[in-house]
């Protein structure tokens, strides 16, 4: 699928990095099964295989490269049949709280599919896979399988297994269970056809290794974005808690007789506290209102010109101003021309924020973040 299409050199680098990190397993456990922290697995995958790391956005893909959207998993192999978490719906609980088991499953399927579709549209991917590293006694296996939409037409509830804690169901592709208390969806992964198998030598005394020069060479496996500055911006008015009718994503709707606006003219709201708390993040001077243009990189690699707009720097806009709107309104949200955007439109696809990452002084990238991300960001950083 994906891994076998990478060069031999890249495959070897990936496996070697996994081996080195797993060799330190006895820092954490005396088990013969190697330890691999999931964040380390994500960072190693993206570093070795030149994929973009999406894990911090908490969307349907953990990484993507070219036409592939990729979900990354690592878990103990066991009997090769393992339920693993693929989605959480805590912030959507009001949508299925009062439904019976069958109704809840169909609603979860709808929400899950909407999220995947929006992520695909945002990144321009045509293929979706899961890439798994499973762990056995002193050994790793690599597996891959297709990531599928849940097929609502073939859903069947397993009444024998279902209880007051979990709803078990399947479609024509996979087995699932929905953990009711945590509003979490699990998918069963069948790992019986590895595409790579390799031994892991766990160091008896990993502390000695950490003091050597070799450890520095291999432990530069952190994600590139970990060292980059980021801010999270809401796609709605944070003060009003909704998408306003004539600003933000509906700025196109603010046409007047003197100023006709393009149907795709939008800006992304920037709450004023961000310019204070993260002063100098954007090329914008909040004292003089001086604004300089910069490059904004879309998830699919497309680059556009952008700038801070509005009095007080309250928005991020593309130049020409319709490019950002075409992408957000038409490609990702699929809003018909002339229809006002509401918070419900964002809620439908499970996103209400964007993450802006500063790559260089005049170069930034943008990606979507799940519903509630801006609220969490504000709570953590606003003073």
Secondary structure, 3 states (H helix, E strand, C coil): CCHHHCCHHHHHHHHHHHHHHHCCHHHCCCCCECCCCHHHHHHHHHHHHCCEECHHHCCCCCEEECCEEEEEEEEECCCCEEEEEEEECHHHHHHCCCCCHHHHHHHHHHHHHHHHHHHHHHHCCCEEEEEEEEEEECEEEEEEEECCCCCHHHCEECCCCCCCCEEEEECCCCEEEEECCCCEEEEEEECCCCCEEEECCCCCCHHHHHCCHHHHHHCCCCCHHHHCEEEEEECCECCCCECCCCCHHHHHHHCCCCCCCCCCCCCEECCHHHHHHCCCCCCECCCCCCECCEEEECCCCCEEEEEEECHHHCEEEEECCHHHHHHHHHHHCCCCCCCCCCHHHHHHHCEEEEEEEEEECCEEEEEEEECCHHHHHHHHHCC
